[in-house]
Amino acid sequence: MASKPGGAKQGDMLFACINCHRKYKFEQLSSGQHLCKTCRVKHPLVNCTYCRLEFHPVKSSTDGRLSCEHCSRQFKLHGPPSVCSVCNLQSAFNGNKCTRCAHSEKKYGPPVTCDNCKHVCAFVKDEETRQKVDGKTLCLLCTMSYKKTMHRKRGSSRDHSLALSEEKQHPSKKPRVNPPPHESAQRSFSSNSNLQFDGVTSNHLVEMERLQTEVTSLKKQLAMKEQVLIEKDKTICALKAEGLEKDKKYQTMQKTHTDTAEFLKEEIKNLKRQASVSAKGSAKKERDRDPPPPLPPPLPTSSVA
């Protein structure tokens, strides 16, 4: 967003800060996020959780972590990232490679061994780019560590030059005491090994981030499995209760049927007994009611001559 009044020259154009929207000259804004100095101080640099690049956190990320605008947008599109197969950073949102390594591989070819961390995660760039890092082939993290080290060294040398100029302008001041030789050697050794130390530290941070992400993923899987087990236990308890209820109902029905069968058997016996008694009584009454048949007449006796 630029303010371009009529007839204004290119150097007089003003550009707006993306955070406070105040107008500044282009060189007064940061190269990456176009922030003014006030906003840069208000929001100091932090490292992105995923790509490890430095940025000013002027906006809240969508995933609740410190992530740059690019990673926040990728997280919203593709979800949580996986480990990149080249740089070993937790920044592969779409596939097994992060966007930076995929583009670098298309532009510079396959990755090679980094001269500092000895991992196969660097790319052979042009000579002009390598001259900025003393002609070495470095990966992203080691390049960032090298530039930080060189920035600190330039800052210390600039402070030393300012102190010398002040001593020349004000000779009455107390002269600067040079450090002992062993301290100078120790400081030189510390500055020379700072790049390697920063590279190792960055690798450790990446490994810790990867392990933390893995632990979080395992905890989520464990919680999901525990929830599944709880649901299965609930189902088993419900089935057991249903089975016990059915067994109780079956036993009640069986007892009822047994009692009914016993009652019917007793009724059948009683009815048979009553039928037998009735049959015997009816036969006796029939015999009592009918008269006895008459006796046959006596046979005639013959006389003997």
C-alpha positions, 0 to 999 in steps of 0.5 A: 500500500503506497501513497503516490501524490501527483508529480512525486518522485520515486524516492518520495513515495511513502509505504504503509506499515502492515501493522500500524498503517503509518506511512514511511519510506520504503527503506525504513520498513523491514524487508520481509514483513514491511514493519516500521521500527516501532512495530519491530521493537514492540514485536521482537523477533522470534523463531517459527515453530515449524520452519525456524525462520525469524519473524515478528509475531504481529498476528496470532497464529491459527494453531496456537503456536509461534508460527510465521504467516506462511506456516500458519496458512499451510497449517490452516490448509493441510493441518499439522505438518510432518518431518521433512525428509531433507532438512528434518524440520517439522515443516512438511505440510503437504507431502514428505518435503517442506516447501523450501526444500522442494523449491530448492531441489527443483532450482539447485538439484539434489541436497548435499552434505552441509559443511558445518552440521554434516547432514545431507540438507544443504544445496549448492547455490551460486557463487555469489550466494556462497560468498556471503557465507565465506564460500561454504555450502551450508544448510538453512539453520547453519546459514542463519547461525553463521549470519548471526555470528557475523552480525555479532562480530561486526557489532563488536568491531563497530563498538571497538571503532567507536571507542577508539574514535572517542579516545582520539577525540578525548585524550584526557579520558582514561585510556582503554586497557587491552585485555590479557592475551589469554582472554583475547585468545579465548574470545577469538576461539569463542567467536570461531566456534560460535557458528558450530555451537549455534548449528548444534544448538539449532539441531538440538532444538529441531530434535526437541521440537520433533520429539515434542510433536511425536509425544503429543501425537502419541498422547492423542493416540493413547487418549483415543484408544482409551476412549475406545476402550471405555466405550467397549467397556460400556458396551460390554457392561450393557450386554452383561446387564441385558443378559442377566435380565434375560436370564432372570426373565427366562428363569421366571418363565421356566418356573411359571411353566413348571408350576403350571405343568405340575398343577395340570398333572394334579388336575388330571389325576384328580379328574381321573380319580373322580371319573373312576369313582363316578364309573363305579357308582353308576355300575352299582346303581344299575345293578341295584335297579334291575331285578334279578332274572327268574329261576328256571322251572324244575325239570319233570321227574320220570316214574319207574314202571 
